[in-house]
Amino acid sequence: MKATEVFDRCQEDPQLPKADVVIGADTIVVADDDSVLEKPRDKAHAQEMMDLLNGKTHHVLTGVQIFYKLKGKVERVGFVERTNVTFSTLEPEIIQAYIESGEPFDKAGGYGIQGEASLFVESIQGDYWNVVGLPKNHLFRELTKIAHILSNE
């Protein structure tokens, strides 16, 4: 995972600050047919993704890794947050206009809940911020645990 590389680089490269904590996160979308939807490659791929999500419930999974030092040793805590999102049934013209907007192309699953695609969301079960890409509440709870551990060091 990228967080490991960043943590190691911060420890070894004198040009970089020594990191006490590094957090890495990556989000994917899983359609109801178990297809894993990362970022779309092109318009056709974005169309395929939107067709899989249209009128259905899908899962958003974010894997988070936290690296920190404890008594000179690198420790790691990780978790996966899951949120279920249901899209309304969308007309083909709406999907096409969304794809043409360019918004889908840098987002897992081909949509950003914080953008125009928020209009497509019929319901959400779980952490909204997980769908955005960082499950803030779960991360906060884990960082609080780490802070307590470090304060007792």
C-alpha positions in Angstrom: 0.0 0.0 0.0 1.1 3.5 -0.7 1.1 4.5 3.0 3.9 2.0 3.7 6.1 3.6 1.0 5.3 7.1 2.2 6.1 6.2 5.8 9.4 4.5 4.9 10.4 7.4 2.6 9.7 9.9 5.4 12.0 7.9 7.8 14.8 7.5 5.3 14.9 10.7 3.1 16.6 13.6 4.9 14.8 16.0 2.6 11.4 14.9 4.1 10.1 15.5 7.6 10.1 12.5 9.9 6.5 11.3 10.0 5.1 10.1 13.3 1.8 9.0 11.7 1.0 8.3 8.0 -2.6 7.5 6.9 -3.4 5.8 3.6 -6.8 5.1 2.2 -8.2 3.6 -1.0 -11.9 3.3 -2.0 -13.6 0.9 -4.4 -17.2 0.4 -5.4 -18.7 -3.1 -5.6 -21.8 -3.5 -7.8 -24.6 -5.9 -7.0 -23.0 -8.5 -9.4 -19.8 -8.3 -7.4 -17.9 -6.4 -10.1 -15.2 -4.2 -8.6 -15.5 -0.7 -10.0 -12.4 1.5 -9.6 -11.9 4.7 -11.7 -13.3 4.6 -15.3 -10.8 4.4 -18.1 -12.9 6.2 -20.7 -16.5 7.2 -21.5 -17.5 3.7 -22.5 -16.2 2.3 -19.3 -18.0 5.0 -17.3 -21.2 4.0 -19.2 -20.7 0.4 -18.2 -20.3 1.4 -14.5 -23.3 3.6 -14.5 -25.4 0.9 -16.1 -24.3 -1.5 -13.3 -25.3 1.1 -10.6 -28.5 2.4 -12.2 -31.5 1.6 -10.0 -29.6 -0.7 -7.7 -27.8 -0.9 -4.4 -24.0 -1.1 -4.4 -21.3 -1.2 -1.7 -18.5 1.3 -1.2 -15.5 -0.1 0.6 -12.6 2.0 1.9 -9.5 0.3 3.2 -7.5 2.5 5.7 -4.0 1.9 7.0 -2.4 3.9 9.8 1.3 3.7 10.5 2.9 5.1 13.6 6.0 4.6 15.8 5.8 3.2 19.2 9.0 2.8 21.2 11.0 3.0 18.0 9.0 0.2 16.3 6.6 0.8 13.4 3.1 -0.2 14.3 0.1 -0.5 11.9 -3.6 -0.4 12.3 -6.0 -1.1 9.5 -9.7 -1.3 8.9 -12.3 -1.5 6.1 -15.4 0.6 6.2 -18.5 -0.4 4.2 -21.4 1.8 3.1 -24.4 0.7 1.0 -25.7 3.2 -1.6 -28.8 2.9 -3.7 -29.2 4.8 -6.9 -32.6 5.7 -8.3 -33.4 4.5 -11.8 -32.0 7.0 -14.2 -32.9 7.7 -17.8 -30.2 7.1 -20.4 -30.0 10.8 -21.3 -29.3 11.7 -17.6 -26.4 9.1 -17.5 -25.0 10.4 -20.8 -25.1 14.0 -19.6 -23.4 13.0 -16.4 -20.6 11.2 -18.3 -20.2 14.2 -20.7 -19.7 16.5 -17.7 -16.4 14.8 -17.0 -17.1 14.2 -13.3 -16.9 10.4 -13.3 -13.3 10.1 -14.4 -11.3 10.5 -11.2 -13.7 8.7 -8.9 -14.1 5.1 -7.8 -17.3 3.7 -9.3 -17.4 6.6 -11.7 -19.3 8.9 -9.5 -18.8 11.4 -6.7 -21.5 11.6 -4.1 -20.4 15.1 -3.1 -21.0 16.3 -6.7 -23.7 16.1 -9.3 -24.2 12.4 -8.7 -25.6 13.2 -5.3 -28.9 13.7 -7.2 -28.8 10.0 -8.2 -28.6 8.7 -4.6 -31.9 7.4 -3.3 -30.6 6.1 0.0 -27.4 5.5 1.9 -26.7 3.1 4.8 -23.6 3.9 6.7 -20.9 6.6 6.7 -21.4 9.3 4.0 -17.8 10.3 4.3 -16.8 6.7 3.5 -18.4 7.2 0.1 -16.5 10.5 -0.3 -13.3 8.5 0.2 -12.3 8.8 3.9 -14.4 7.4 6.7 -13.8 10.2 9.1 -15.6 8.9 12.2 -13.9 5.5 12.1 -10.5 7.1 11.4 -11.1 9.5 14.3 -11.8 6.6 16.7 -8.7 4.8 15.6 -6.5 7.9 15.9 -7.9 8.5 19.4 -6.9 5.0 20.4 -3.4 5.5 19.0 -3.1 8.9 20.9 -4.0 7.1 24.1 -1.4 4.5 23.5 1.3 7.1 22.6 0.4 9.2 25.6 1.1 6.2 27.9 4.4 5.4 26.2 
